[in-house]
Amino acid sequence: MKLDHSARIDAPVERVWAIVSDVPRAGRLVPGVGPVEPLGADRYRGTLRVQIGPVRLDLAGDIEVTSRDETARTAALRLDAADHRLGGAVRATMRLALTQATPSTTDIRIETDAQVLGRIGELGEPIIRRKADRIVSELIANLAREASS
């Protein structure tokens, strides 16, 4: 499942980059994410609790920053998480790009390629896509608030 999200944030690109490049700090902006713990060089462990219809998912897994370009303000991440109670997993790659729109605004683009496996996948792509869209929209709103404060 491919997802593509773009938005404009009313904050300078340097400030937005400082937030998104700090994975534990950025994780706090994602609805349902618990503490993100560093495991070593660009590797982290975290949890995501999300309600999709009548089903509650408790995903636990790893995040790895696979590339980061400070000058271009781009990054790529790989996420692997599982819900052992429900029996399923999510594997995703994400690409993040920030562009200075004006000296005081930033364009953000988040591209995600996700595989939803096992019983979680039985919820159906349209339902999962809607929930993912809501989570990313809230993340961007939270990021905008954090960057403007």
Secondary structure, DSSP 4 states (H G I P E B T S, - for coil): -EEEEEEEESS-HHHHHHHHTSHHHHHTTSTTB---EEEETTEEEEEEEEEETTEEEEEEEEEEEEEEETTTTEEEEEEEEEETTTTEEEEEEEEEEEEEEETTEEEEEEEEEEEEEEGGGGG-HHHHHHHHHHHHHHHHHHHHHHHH-
